[in-house]
């Protein structure tokens, strides 16, 4: 994941000045919030983000895939 430095804000600053984080998201499309010097959260402008324009079935597919990948070993063991 490539992060533009114009889209970065610390969690402390986001907490103390959320409107600044929202303005960055409005301008850049999203803002990455760092916690302990690592990217941890993302604030996304939903109006302009086509990646979030998924049907309910597509959203379910994405979540199901994540769950299956995360717990693959457990599902394989249950399938025996």
C-alpha positions in Angstrom: 0.0 0.0 0.0 1.4 3.3 -1.0 0.6 6.2 1.2 0.8 9.8 0.1 2.3 12.0 2.9 -0.5 14.6 2.2 -3.0 12.0 3.4 -1.3 11.2 6.8 -2.3 12.3 10.2 -1.5 11.1 13.7 -4.2 9.6 15.9 -3.6 12.3 18.4 -4.1 15.0 15.9 -7.2 13.3 14.4 -8.6 13.0 17.9 -7.9 16.7 18.8 -8.8 18.1 15.3 -11.2 15.7 13.5 -12.4 18.5 11.2 -8.8 18.7 9.8 -8.8 14.9 9.1 -12.2 15.3 7.4 -11.0 18.1 5.2 -8.0 16.0 4.1 -10.4 13.2 3.3 -12.6 15.6 1.3 -9.6 16.9 -0.6 -7.6 13.7 -1.1 -10.3 11.1 -1.0 -9.0 9.5 2.1 -6.7 10.1 5.1 -4.5 7.5 6.8 -4.4 7.8 10.6 -1.2 6.6 12.2 -1.0 5.0 15.7 2.5 4.3 17.2 4.1 5.5 13.9 2.3 2.8 11.9 -0.8 3.1 9.6 -3.7 1.9 11.6 -7.0 3.5 10.3 -8.3 5.1 7.2 -11.0 7.8 7.0 -12.6 7.6 3.5 -14.7 10.1 1.7 -17.7 7.8 0.8 -19.1 10.3 -1.8 -16.1 10.0 -4.1 -14.8 6.5 -3.4 -16.0 4.1 -6.2 -14.3 1.1 -4.4 -17.1 1.2 -1.9 -19.9 1.1 -4.5 -20.5 -2.6 -4.1 -23.8 -4.4 -4.1 -24.8 -6.2 -1.0 -23.9 -9.5 -2.6 -20.5 -8.2 -3.5 -19.9 -7.0 0.0 -20.9 -10.4 1.4 -18.5 -12.1 -1.0 -15.6 -9.8 0.1 -16.3 -10.5 3.8 -16.7 -14.2 3.3 -13.4 -14.4 1.4 -11.6 -12.6 4.3 -13.2 -14.9 6.9 -12.3 -18.0 4.9 -8.7 -16.9 4.4 -8.2 -16.0 8.0 -9.6 -19.2 9.4 -8.7 -21.6 6.5 -7.0 -24.2 8.8 -10.0 -24.4 11.1 -12.4 -24.8 8.2 -10.2 -27.6 6.7 -10.1 -29.3 10.1 -13.9 -29.1 10.3 -14.3 -30.5 6.8 -12.5 -33.8 7.7 
